[in-house]
Amino acid sequence: MHAMPSDARTGVIQHIHEYALERMAPEQLRLFLPLVERYYDRVAAEDLVARAVPDLFGAALAHLRLARHRAAEPKIASRLKAVYFFQGLVEMAKHAS
C-alpha cells in the first residue's frame, strides 16, 4: 500500500534535506537528496515525525554507503561472503545443540 504524501512527511523530509545540506558536499547531495525522498516514501508520516532528524539522516546515509560499498565489490566476492556467513551460522547451530 502506497502511503499518501502529507504535510508532516513533507516537513520531515525538508528537515532531513536541510540537515544534509549542512553536512554533505554538493557531489554527495546529488545522490543523497533524491534517495531520501524515495527511502522514506512509504513510511507512515507519524513514524517519521516520531524519529529525530539526525537518526533518519543517518539511516538513509548508512544504506547509501552500504549500497556504494556493495556495488564496488566483485559479485563473486559478495556471494562468497554470504556463503561463508551462512556456513558459520550452521556451524554455530551445530555446536549450540
N, C-alpha and C positions, 0 to 999 in steps of 0.2 A: 504494500500500500504506500503510495507516494504522499509524504507529508506536505500539506499546503504551506506556502510561504506565509509568514506572519510578521507583524511589526517587531515582535520580540526576537524572532530569528534574525531578521534583517539587522536589528540593533546589535545583537551579539556578534554577528559576522562582521559588522562595521568596526566594532571594538577590536576584534582579532586583527582585522586589516590595519588599524591604527597601531596596535601593539607591534605588529610585524614591521611596519614602516620605520619604527624607531630602532629596530634591532637587526634588520637584514639589509644586505647590499642590493642594489637595483637588479642585478642579474639573478639573484636568488628570489626576489619578489615576483619576477615574471612567471616563475613556475609555481611559487607557493600560493599566491593570492587566488588564482583560479582553482587550485587544489582545495583550498579551504571551502570555497563555495560548494564544490561537489562532495567533499568529505563529510560535511555536516548537513547535506541536502535532505536526508531522510531521518534525521534525528529530531525528535519532538522538541518543539520550542521550549517547553517547560524544562526539559532535561538540559538544554543549552544554558538557559537562564540560571539553573541551579549550580553550574560549574563556574569556576574562576577563569577569566580570560587567559591568564598565563598557562593554566592547565590545558585548555582547549588548543591554544597555540602549540604547546609542547607535544601534545598527542599527534596533531597533524604533522608537525615537523619531524617527529620520530618516524612516522610511517613514510614520509617523503625520503628521509635519509636511508631507511631500510630498502625502499624501492630502488634508490640510486645505487646502493651497495649491491643489491641482488642483480641489478641489470649489468653491473660491471663484472660479475663473476661468470666464468665459463659455465654453461648449463650443466655439463657433466659434473663439475665440482659441486655445484649446488645439489644435484641429485645424490651424489655420494655422501654429502653431509647428512642428508635426510636418511639415507640407508643406515649410516653408522649411528645416527641418533636413535633410530628405532631398534637397531640391534642392541644398543646399550640398554634401552628400556626393557627389552626381552630378557637380557642377562640379569638386570636388576630384579625383575619379577621372579625369575628362577631362584635367585638367592633369597628372596623375601619369603618364599613359601616353604 
